[in-house]
Amino acid sequence: MTRTISVIVVDDSAFMRKSLSMLLESDPGIKVVATARDGKEGIDKIREFKPDLVTMDIEMPGMDGLTALGIIMKEMPLPVLMVSSLTTDGAKSTLDALNLGAVDFIPKELSFVSLDIVKIKEELVTKVRQIVQSRSLQFRLQRIRSASQGVKQNALGARSPSPAATSMRSSWPVRKDLRAVVLGISTGGPFALLQTLPKLPKDFPVGIAVVQHMPPRFTKSMAERLDGLSQVHVKEAEDGDVLAPGVVLIAPGGEHMTFRSNSGNLVAKISAEPSTTLYRPCADVMMQSAVQASRGPLLGVIMTGMGKDGLEGLKQLKQKGGVVIAQNEESCVVYGMPRAAVEEGLADLVLSLDDIPQALAHIVKGSVA
């Protein structure tokens, strides 16, 4: 993309408006075209400037961020990054925002007060660039616009499996020797997990370990919400949890989840170590430990997200006879983590978000979810 990306920053704090603007405009290809002090002013500025992306604070006097987001997604859908407080209430509100259509979030406490400001700046700029360029996200927003204008869903096409994906179903393997599923996911992950885990059957025969890049408190709220929507049991992992059939363990934000073997079972260990990884929790750390602890091969799944986390873990998983599913570019918000696995030649299947839950059920139990 060569054109300048236009952004509007909505926040009641003048300091936050200035800080986010400075971080974003550190990239010459990003321009903050306007700022606003609350949701109502933000909506007015969006109508005036028609930006490519908006950052939206959640808690603001007057019209709050969730109310504004609802209006934006109904009347003028575009990518929205929420600015979230790192509290339990902030986590719940952020998940509400993601359900309403926000594409991702920025932890407020990490957006400017940090000794590692260069890393935060780079991550924010990369996230904005990749979100604006996301084909899948633009497709979703176009569907929302069309629905709001009274156009039938099939006019643009409710997303259906591609011919290639459909033809591949007959060749999906059945591997009842697989001992567990290990899944890595990041940007766009909460939406993708909501489209995946609730579609799995109650009798899913192996456990599922998930690393979703999120801060502390956020993963617990997300696990509780997913548990209420799913037939499988979803929980934030704790020390000593067994990765049992029909159980999904989500690594707690800010800590690593690793596994040890106990009488053939994979048992979770939660720790801040290693402290040198780019992400915590880290998909590579989780996957590598599961591969080493497991008595048999594993099913690896790599989904939407920036960077290459999970790549090294999937290499080891393949070396021990495992199977790898990568989410396809068309359904990813950010095609970074899956791209790395595909380009390395690790992916046995490259599937849409719609197909992944069916493939999981087919592979591990020989039936479709």
C-alpha positions in Angstrom: 0.0 0.0 0.0 1.5 3.3 -1.1 -1.2 5.7 -0.1 -1.3 7.3 3.3 -3.4 5.5 5.9 -5.8 8.0 7.6 -6.7 7.5 11.3 -9.0 9.2 13.8 -8.1 8.9 17.5 -11.1 9.1 20.0 -10.2 9.5 23.6 -11.3 11.8 26.5 -7.7 12.1 27.6 -5.7 14.9 25.8 -2.5 13.1 26.8 -3.7 9.8 25.3 -4.8 11.6 22.1 -1.4 13.2 21.8 0.5 10.0 22.7 -1.3 7.8 20.2 -1.1 10.4 17.5 2.7 10.6 18.0 3.1 6.8 18.0 1.0 6.4 14.8 2.6 9.3 12.9 6.1 8.0 13.6 5.4 6.1 10.4 5.3 8.5 7.5 2.6 6.4 5.8 0.1 7.0 8.6 -1.7 10.3 9.2 -3.9 11.2 12.2 -6.5 13.3 10.3 -8.5 14.2 13.4 -9.0 13.5 17.2 -12.1 13.6 19.3 -12.9 13.7 23.0 -15.9 11.4 23.1 -18.0 9.0 21.0 -20.4 11.6 19.7 -17.6 13.9 18.5 -15.8 10.9 17.1 -18.8 9.9 15.0 -19.0 13.4 13.6 -15.3 13.4 12.7 -15.7 9.9 11.1 -18.5 11.2 8.9 -16.4 14.2 8.0 -13.1 12.6 7.3 -14.0 9.0 6.4 -10.8 7.5 7.8 -9.3 4.1 7.1 -9.2 3.2 10.8 -10.3 4.5 14.2 -8.8 4.1 17.7 -11.6 4.2 20.3 -11.4 4.6 24.0 -14.0 2.6 25.9 -14.7 4.7 29.0 -15.5 8.3 28.1 -18.0 10.8 29.5 -20.9 11.6 27.3 -21.1 8.9 24.6 -18.9 5.9 25.6 -16.9 3.8 23.2 -19.2 0.8 23.1 -22.2 3.0 22.2 -20.2 4.8 19.5 -18.9 1.5 18.2 -22.5 0.2 17.8 -23.4 3.3 15.8 -20.2 3.0 13.7 -20.8 -0.6 12.8 -24.4 0.0 11.9 -24.1 3.3 9.9 -20.4 3.5 8.7 -18.6 0.2 9.2 -14.8 0.6 9.3 -11.9 -1.0 11.2 -11.9 0.1 14.9 -9.1 -0.6 17.5 -10.4 -0.3 21.0 -8.1 1.3 23.7 -8.7 -0.9 26.7 -7.9 -0.6 30.4 -6.0 -3.6 31.8 -8.7 -4.4 34.4 -11.3 -7.2 34.7 -14.0 -4.7 33.8 -11.9 -3.4 30.9 -11.4 -7.0 29.7 -15.2 -7.7 29.7 -15.9 -4.4 27.9 -13.2 -5.1 25.3 -14.8 -8.5 24.6 -18.1 -6.8 24.2 -16.5 -4.4 21.8 -15.0 -7.3 19.8 -18.4 -8.9 19.6 -19.9 -5.6 18.3 -17.4 -5.6 15.5 -14.1 -4.0 16.8 -11.2 -5.7 15.0 -8.7 -5.6 17.9 -7.6 -3.6 20.9 -4.7 -1.7 22.4 -4.0 -2.0 26.1 -4.2 1.6 27.4 -1.4 1.1 30.0 1.0 -0.2 27.3 0.3 2.4 24.7 2.7 5.1 26.0 4.0 4.5 29.5 6.7 1.9 28.9 10.5 1.6 28.8 10.1 -0.5 25.6 8.3 2.3 23.7 10.0 1.4 20.4 8.6 -2.2 20.5 5.1 -0.9 21.3 5.3 1.7 18.5 6.4 -0.9 16.0 3.7 -3.3 17.0 1.0 -0.6 16.8 2.1 0.7 13.4 2.4 -2.9 12.0 -1.1 -3.8 13.4 -2.7 -0.7 11.9 -1.1 -1.3 8.5 -2.0 -5.0 8.4 -5.5 -4.4 9.6 -6.2 -1.7 6.9 -4.8 -4.0 4.2 -6.8 -7.1 5.4 -8.9 -8.5 2.6 -10.9 -10.6 5.0 -11.7 -7.7 7.2 -12.7 -5.5 4.2 -15.0 -8.3 3.0 -16.7 -8.5 6.5 -17.2 -4.8 6.6 -18.6 -4.8 3.1 -21.1 -7.4 4.1 -22.1 -5.3 7.1 -22.6 -2.3 4.9 -24.7 -4.2 2.5 -26.8 -5.7 5.2 -27.4 -2.2 6.7 -28.5 -1.0 3.3 -31.0 -3.9 2.9 -29.0 -5.9 0.4 -29.6 -9.6 0.7 -26.6 -11.5 2.1 -26.3 -13.7 -1.0 -26.0 -10.6 -3.2 -22.4 -10.3 -2.0 -22.3 -13.9 -1.0 -22.4 -15.2 2.5 -18.9 -16.6 2.6 -18.9 -20.2 1.3 -16.0 -22.6 1.0 -13.9 -22.0 -2.0 -13.9 -24.8 -4.7 -10.4 -25.7 -3.6 -11.4 -26.1 0.0 -14.5 -28.1 -0.9 -12.6 -30.5 -3.1 -10.0 -31.0 -0.3 -12.6 -32.3 2.2 -12.6 -35.7 0.6 -8.8 -35.9 1.3 -8.9 -34.7 4.9 -7.0 -37.3 6.9 -8.4 -39.2 9.8 -5.8 -39.5 12.5 -7.1 -41.2 15.7 -3.5 -41.5 17.0 -3.3 -37.7 17.6 -3.0 -37.0 21.3 -4.0 -33.3 21.5 -4.6 -30.1 19.6 -2.2 -27.2 20.1 -3.4 -23.8 18.6 -1.6 -20.5 18.2 -3.5 -17.3 17.4 -3.1 -13.5 17.8 -4.6 -10.4 16.1 -8.2 -11.1 15.2 -8.1 -14.1 17.5 -11.1 -13.6 19.8 -13.5 -13.4 16.8 -11.9 -16.4 15.2 -12.1 -18.5 18.4 -15.8 -17.6 18.7 -16.3 -19.0 15.2 -14.3 -22.2 16.0 -14.6 -23.5 19.6 -18.5 -23.3 19.9 -18.8 -25.5 16.8 -16.8 -28.4 18.2 -18.8 -31.4 19.5 -19.2 -32.2 23.2 -17.5 -35.6 22.6 -14.3 -34.1 21.1 -11.9 -36.9 21.9 -8.7 -34.9 22.7 -7.8 -31.8 24.7 -7.0 -28.4 23.0 -4.3 -26.0 24.2 -4.6 -22.4 23.0 -2.2 -19.5 23.1 -3.9 -16.2 22.3 -1.7 -13.2 22.6 -3.5 -11.2 25.3 -2.7 -9.3 28.5 -3.6 -10.6 32.0 -7.3 -10.7 32.9 -8.3 -10.7 29.3 -7.8 -14.4 28.7 -9.9 -15.3 31.8 -12.9 -13.2 30.6 -12.5 -14.7 27.1 -12.4 -18.3 28.4 -15.5 -17.7 30.5 -17.4 -16.3 27.6 -16.3 -19.1 25.2 -17.2 -21.7 27.9 -20.8 -20.4 28.0 -21.1 -20.7 24.2 -19.4 -24.0 23.7 -20.2 -27.7 24.2 -16.5 -28.4 25.1 -15.3 -27.0 28.4 -13.2 -23.9 28.0 -11.1 -22.4 30.9 -8.1 -20.3 31.6 -5.3 -22.8 32.4 -4.1 -23.2 35.9 -1.0 -25.1 37.3 -1.8 -28.8 37.3 -4.7 -28.8 34.8 -4.9 -31.9 32.7 -5.4 -31.5 29.0 -8.3 -33.9 28.9 -10.7 -34.8 26.1 -13.3 -32.2 25.5 -11.3 -29.6 27.5 -9.8 -26.4 26.1 -7.1 -24.8 28.1 -6.3 -21.1 27.3 -2.9 -19.9 28.4 -3.3 -17.0 30.9 -2.2 -13.6 29.6 1.2 -12.5 30.7 2.4 -16.1 31.5 3.6 -19.1 29.6 1.7 -22.4 29.5 3.9 -25.5 29.1 3.3 -29.2 29.6 4.8 -32.1 31.4 3.9 -35.8 31.1 2.2 -37.6 34.1 1.0 -41.2 33.5 0.6 -40.4 29.8 -1.4 -37.2 30.4 -0.3 -33.7 29.4 -0.3 -31.6 32.6 -0.1 -27.8 32.4 2.5 -25.7 34.1 2.0 -21.9 34.3 5.1 -19.7 34.6 6.6 -16.4 33.7 9.7 -18.2 32.4 11.3 -18.0 29.9 11.2 -14.2 30.2 13.1 -13.5 27.0 10.3 -14.4 24.5 8.7 -11.7 22.3 5.3 -12.8 23.5 4.0 -14.1 26.8 2.2 -16.4 26.4 4.1 -17.8 23.5 2.8 -20.3 21.0 6.3 -21.7 20.3 7.0 -22.3 24.0 3.6 -24.1 24.5 3.8 -26.2 21.3 7.5 -27.3 21.9 6.8 -28.4 25.4 3.6 -30.3 24.4 5.5 -32.1 21.6 8.3 -33.1 24.0 5.9 -34.3 26.7 3.4 -36.1 24.5 3.6 -39.8 23.9 2.2 -39.5 20.4 1.8 -37.0 17.6 -0.2 -33.8 17.9 -2.5 -31.7 15.7 -1.1 -28.1 15.3 -3.4 -25.2 14.3 -2.0 -21.8 13.4 -4.5 -18.9 12.9 -4.8 -15.2 12.3 -2.0 -13.1 13.8 1.1 -11.0 13.2 4.6 -12.4 13.1 5.9 -15.9 13.2 5.0 -17.2 16.7 4.3 -20.9 16.5 6.6 -21.6 13.5 9.3 -23.4 15.5 6.8 -25.3 17.5 5.1 -26.6 14.4 8.5 -27.7 12.9 9.0 -29.9 15.9 5.4 -31.1 15.8 5.8 -32.2 12.1 9.1 -33.9 12.9 7.2 -36.2 15.4 4.5 -37.1 12.8 1.9 -34.5 13.6 -0.5 -32.7 11.3 -0.7 -28.9 10.7 -3.7 -26.8 9.8 -3.2 -23.2 8.8 -5.9 -20.6 8.4 -6.1 -19.3 4.8 -5.3 -15.7 3.9 -8.9 -14.9 2.8 -10.3 -15.5 6.3 -7.4 -14.0 8.4 -7.5 -10.5 9.8 -3.7 -10.6 9.6 -2.1 -13.4 7.5 1.3 -13.4 9.4 1.5 -16.5 11.6 -0.3 -18.8 9.1 1.8 -17.4 6.2 5.0 -18.3 8.0 3.9 -21.9 8.4 2.6 -22.2 4.8 5.8 -20.7 3.3 7.9 -23.1 5.4 6.0 -26.0 3.8 4.6 -27.1 7.2 0.8 -26.9 6.5 -0.9 -30.1 5.6 -4.2 -28.2 5.1 -4.8 -24.5 4.5 -8.5 -23.9 5.4 -11.0 -21.1 5.8 -12.2 -20.1 9.3 -15.5 -21.7 8.4 -13.9 -25.1 7.6 -11.5 -25.4 10.5 -13.9 -26.7 13.2 -15.2 -29.3 10.7 -11.7 -30.3 9.8 -10.7 -30.7 13.5 -13.6 -33.0 14.2 -13.0 -35.0 11.1 -9.3 -35.5 11.7 -9.5 -36.5 15.3 -12.7 -38.5 15.3 -13.6 -39.3 11.7 -16.8 -37.2 11.7 -17.8 -33.6 10.9 -18.7 -31.0 13.6 
